[in-house]
Amino acid sequence: MSDEHDPQSKYVPTRRDLIKGVIAAGAVSSTGYLFRGSITRAFAAAPGSVERMLTLDVNGQQRRVDVMKQETLAMTLRYKLGLTGTKLGCDRAECGACSVLIDDVPHYSCSVLTHSTRGKKIQTVEGLASPDGTLHPVQQAVVEQQGFQCAFCMSGFLMATVGFLKTNPNPTRQELAHGISGNLCRCQDYDKILTSLMRGAELSREVNNA
Amino acid sequence: MAVFRDVMPAFELFQPTSASDAVTLLAEHGSDAWVMAGGQDSFDWLKDRIKRPKVVVDLSQVSGMSGVRDLDGGVEIGAMTTLTTLVGDPLIRERFPILSEAAGVVASPQIRNQGTIGGNISQDTRCWYYRGGMPCYRAGGNVCYADTPTAINREHAILGADRCVAVSPSDTAPALVALDAKIVIQGPSGERVVDAEDYFIGPGIDITRMHVLKPGELLVAIRIPATWAGTDYYFEKVRDRPVWDFPLVNIAAVKVVNGGTIERIRIVLNGVAAHPWRLAQVENAVTGKPADESTAAMAGEMSIEGAFPLRHNGYKVPLMRNLVKRAIRGVQEA
């Protein structure tokens, strides 16, 4: 860029600049006829129109992804971003297996449009453990207590619990049961699940107070 | 009808950032447009392919449509305020705890985190014949599948049925009618405000809709006047499971009792008819009477006059009577 300061220098187009220019001119001339006069109308008449490409904040990473208008967050996480820890059980906001945190609050990701999470912080079960592999205290407790049988519902329970503990870090067993009442377990292992998650609450307090 | 069928069919999505932009979009697309607030009712319809709107107007990015603020001793609630917010909001808890309680028993924690007050009172009925895509009266056909000798109609209406026997499933709606709330609606021709009691309509008025919103109109806020702030109240929801279920019957009552005498009262039930069922005659009859067992018994009997149960929902009649009794005299602590 030193030649900018040199009054003697003049602009000599490189081969690359020439090719770019030809492509741009071609694009303009070939699309112009498609829109005729309507291009201004099309843009002016659509407040709130949506672009398919968006950047999602997932587990602290910025993920650029092409999302269909009708796509739910669960679909995007599992099939576009490969985060298959989030499970799809019912796809009807009934079972809770797809629970994720959106801005630290548990939501059913099967029942949220991905486009409505723009600018929000999404956390899935993959984002619970530390980067060094240390498990989240709630995960650690589930391992210790062998809280689940088949564990298909587990990541949903984990996310619901982690979200609930952010609002009530010291719950009674009854309160925690109510807090995770939006999650179902087909193995019907609720008692052991609740015991392990109560232990998770205890370990979380120890970690936070340490 | 929960059949897993991959992603929903395509629709055009708009995410306006202001209520006026949303109204413009709705005016432009008319009956092609579907308004989505929290989406917890919408997704069932869209995923099951029963309703196939060309355009979805998602309100999630609209600013200034959520939150609770003071309004002359009452409150104004943005239509996009989540149910979880209402459960915890200090102003609501102090002035209208009946609404916090009602919002707190809706569905599950995740749904309350996503679902909005505007959506909760505007949701469609849960009649499974209708939701399963049967061409019934409500869907524009000419038969009711829930009112036949072999129909399964345990959750259906005992009052106010007119061809359609579906009921309103909302928990917050009866509380808002009891509190004499006003519904603020924006449309192409400006703003209009209707009483909550008139917002909900039965099949006799329009069999295809549960409320007075016309295509192109948007519910933007709910105003609760100070009339019933801080008064006594009674709310109870009866359902099959202690959590995560729609009501079989629920009751919301606000009352002022002075020296044992009922000075003023409003009693509203839901789950018994296509709209929240206000007991205006019972209210008149018990005003000025002692809040005791005999008044409660009289009110209970009055409330079920004209009830017409179907084959499987006869239990709703004594259930309604007993809930009314409890609302009047309260429940003895064990």
Contacts between the chains, C-beta under 8 A, distances in Angstrom:
chain1	res1	chain2	res2	distance
A	45	B	28	7.0
A	46	B	14	7.2
A	47	B	14	7.6
A	47	B	16	5.5
A	47	B	17	7.7
A	47	B	21	4.1
A	47	B	24	6.5
A	47	B	25	6.8
A	48	B	14	4.3
A	48	B	15	4.8
A	48	B	16	3.5
A	48	B	17	6.4
A	48	B	21	5.6
A	48	B	22	7.4
A	48	B	25	6.4
A	48	B	57	7.5
A	48	B	61	7.3
A	49	B	14	6.1
A	50	B	13	4.9
A	50	B	14	6.8
A	50	B	15	5.5
A	68	B	7	6.8
A	68	B	10	7.0
A	69	B	10	6.7
A	69	B	11	6.3
A	69	B	12	6.6
A	69	B	13	3.7
A	69	B	56	7.6
A	70	B	7	6.1
A	70	B	8	4.4
A	70	B	9	7.0
A	70	B	10	5.6
A	70	B	11	5.6
A	70	B	13	7.2
A	70	B	46	7.4
A	70	B	56	7.8
A	71	B	7	6.1
A	72	B	7	7.3
A	72	B	8	7.8
A	72	B	43	7.6
A	75	B	7	5.8
A	88	B	4	7.5
A	90	B	2	5.5
A	90	B	4	7.6
A	91	B	2	7.3
A	91	B	4	5.2
A	91	B	47	6.6
A	92	B	2	4.5
A	92	B	43	7.5
A	92	B	44	6.4
A	92	B	47	7.0
A	93	B	40	5.8
A	93	B	43	6.8
A	93	B	44	8.0
A	93	B	110	7.3
A	93	B	111	6.1
A	94	B	2	6.9
A	96	B	108	7.3
A	96	B	110	6.5
A	99	B	110	6.0
A	105	B	84	7.6
A	105	B	113	5.0
A	106	B	109	6.5
A	106	B	110	5.2
A	106	B	113	6.2
A	107	B	110	5.6
A	107	B	113	5.7
A	107	B	114	5.2
A	108	B	110	4.8
A	108	B	111	7.2
A	108	B	114	7.0
A	110	B	43	7.8
A	111	B	39	6.1
A	111	B	40	6.0
A	111	B	43	5.1
A	111	B	111	8.0
A	111	B	114	6.6
A	112	B	39	7.0
A	112	B	114	6.5
A	113	B	13	7.4
A	113	B	36	7.7
A	113	B	39	6.7
A	113	B	58	6.2
A	113	B	60	7.4
A	115	B	13	6.2
A	115	B	15	6.4
A	115	B	58	7.1
A	116	B	15	7.1
A	116	B	39	8.0
A	116	B	58	5.8
A	116	B	60	3.8
A	116	B	61	7.1
A	118	B	61	7.6
A	160	B	109	7.1
A	160	B	110	7.0
A	164	B	109	7.1
A	178	B	109	7.9
A	178	B	243	6.7
A	179	B	109	6.1
A	180	B	109	7.6
A	181	B	108	5.9
A	181	B	109	6.7
A	181	B	243	4.0
A	181	B	244	5.6
A	182	B	107	7.5
A	182	B	108	2.9
A	182	B	109	4.8
A	182	B	110	4.4
A	182	B	111	6.7
A	182	B	244	6.4
A	183	B	108	8.0
